[in-house]
Amino acid sequence: MSLEKNAVEQPVNKLLAALAASDYERLVPHLKLVSLPIGQVIYEPGEPITHVYFPQQGMVSLVTGMKDGSMVEVGIVSNEGIVGIPVILGGKTTTTKAFVQVAGIGMRMDADVLITEFDRGGAIQKLLLRYLQAIYSELAQAAACNRLHTLEERLARWLLTVSDRLESEDFPLTQEFISQMLGVRRSGVTVAASTLSRAGMIRYQRGHISIVNREDLEATSCECHQVIQGEFARLLGNQPRRDRR
């Protein structure tokens, strides 16, 4: 069986895997397996979103930029979700930029196909609306977290979130990139990361970060990680994969 055929018939993306066979089979002719190389821009602010992506592996960052070139991450999408979700809300553009932060693969679909499927109502619409509620909860919690919690707590939360989405304790991330995503100075990230490293929670070497004591990292993180994780589990859960026969 070819890689593409196997990826379509046995989707790793949790949204696709949660669909009943009849709903999923309508999407199959419109899904194409594509690589997601690091740095690839999925869409730019203000530009029409022509395709949506269901990541199978890797991770996509959604960022908001300013006129001075600074930017901050406002969302992360991996195999739990979809990149391009604004299209179902009636607008084909957004103010954020989406780009690949960790390389992987995903299933691509024309945005118009997703819009048509969403407008049909039924299970696909309900699933995407629950996903939107989970994203809304994440944005609301992150806004409070960024205002009220220390950088060390926020860094711990962010690393745990990345680990959850990638389903891995080891991932390629530089301190410079983390500082951009958190919207803080690199020196601040260096101090916070050093504190976590000295405490034996993480290991950082040559652009790679490993979580070596997740329990302590969770204890160091603010409550926001558990709140966000709980909402995703409550709204989306671990949906059983349907037969694709």
Residue pairs with C-beta under 8 A, 6 or more apart in sequence:
1 9
3 33
4 32
4 33
7 33
7 56
7 105
7 107
8 28
8 31
8 33
8 107
9 244
10 241
10 244
11 17
11 24
11 54
11 56
11 107
11 241
12 56
12 57
12 79
13 54
13 55
13 56
13 79
13 80
13 81
13 82
13 106
13 107
14 79
14 80
14 81
14 236
14 239
15 54
15 80
15 81
15 82
15 127
15 128
15 131
15 236
16 24
16 27
16 31
16 54
16 107
17 239
17 241
17 242
18 127
18 236
18 239
18 241
19 27
19 123
19 124
19 127
19 242
20 123
20 242
21 242
21 243
21 244
21 245
23 122
23 123
23 124
24 242
24 244
25 244
26 117
27 109
27 113
27 117
30 109
30 110
30 113
31 54
31 107
31 108
31 109
32 107
32 108
32 109
33 56
33 105
33 106
33 107
33 108
34 53
34 105
34 106
34 107
34 108
35 103
35 104
35 105
36 53
36 55
36 57
36 58
36 60
36 100
36 103
36 104
36 105
36 106
37 100
37 103
38 100
38 101
38 102
38 103
39 99
39 100
40 99
40 100
41 97
41 98
41 99
42 51
42 53
42 60
42 83
42 84
42 98
42 99
42 100
43 49
43 84
43 94
43 97
43 98
44 97
45 65
45 93
45 94
45 95
45 96
45 97
46 93
46 95
47 93
48 92
48 93
49 84
49 86
49 87
49 92
49 93
49 94
49 111
50 110
50 111
51 84
51 108
51 109
51 110
51 111
52 82
52 83
52 84
52 85
52 87
52 108
52 109
52 110
52 111
52 114
53 60
53 82
53 83
53 84
53 106
53 107
53 108
53 109
54 79
54 81
54 82
54 83
54 106
54 107
54 108
54 109
55 77
55 78
55 79
55 81
55 83
55 104
55 105
55 106
56 79
56 104
56 105
56 106
56 107
57 79
57 104
57 105
57 106
58 78
58 100
58 101
58 102
58 103
58 104
58 105
58 106
58 166
59 76
59 77
59 78
59 100
59 101
59 102
59 104
59 162
59 165
59 166
60 76
60 77
60 78
60 83
60 98
60 99
60 100
60 101
61 73
61 75
61 76
61 98
61 99
61 100
61 101
61 181
62 73
62 74
62 75
62 76
62 77
62 83
62 96
62 97
62 98
63 71
63 72
63 73
63 74
63 96
63 97
63 98
63 99
63 181
64 71
64 72
64 74
64 95
64 96
64 97
65 71
65 97
70 180
70 183
71 97
71 180
71 183
72 180
72 181
72 182
72 183
73 180
73 181
73 182
73 183
74 96
74 139
74 142
75 96
75 135
75 138
75 139
76 101
76 161
76 162
76 165
77 83
77 98
77 165
78 104
78 165
78 166
79 165
79 167
80 165
80 232
80 236
81 131
81 135
82 128
82 131
83 98
83 106
84 98
84 111
84 114
85 128
85 131
85 132
85 135
86 92
86 93
86 94
87 111
87 114
87 115
88 114
88 115
88 118
88 128
92 111
101 173
101 177
101 181
102 166
102 171
102 172
102 173
117 124
117 125
118 124
118 125
118 128
119 125
127 236
130 235
130 236
131 235
131 236
133 231
133 235
134 231
134 232
134 235
134 236
137 227
137 228
137 231
137 235
138 228
138 231
138 232
141 224
141 227
141 228
142 224
142 228
144 224
145 153
145 154
145 157
145 222
145 224
146 154
146 183
149 157
149 222
149 224
151 182
151 184
151 188
151 189
151 191
151 192
152 192
152 195
152 196
152 220
153 220
153 221
153 222
154 182
154 222
155 178
155 182
155 189
155 192
155 193
155 196
156 196
156 201
156 217
156 218
156 220
156 221
156 222
156 225
157 221
157 222
157 224
157 225
158 178
158 181
158 182
159 196
159 202
159 209
159 211
159 217
160 211
160 214
160 217
160 218
160 221
160 225
161 225
161 228
162 171
162 173
163 169
163 171
163 211
163 214
164 229
169 210
169 211
169 212
169 214
170 208
170 209
170 210
170 211
171 208
171 209
172 207
172 208
172 209
173 207
173 208
173 209
174 207
175 186
175 189
175 190
175 193
175 204
176 186
178 189
178 193
179 185
179 186
179 188
179 189
182 189
193 202
193 204
196 202
196 217
196 220
197 203
197 204
199 213
199 216
199 220
200 212
200 213
200 216
201 211
201 212
201 213
201 216
201 217
201 220
202 209
202 210
202 211
202 212
202 213
202 217
203 209
203 210
203 212
204 210
211 217
218 225
218 226
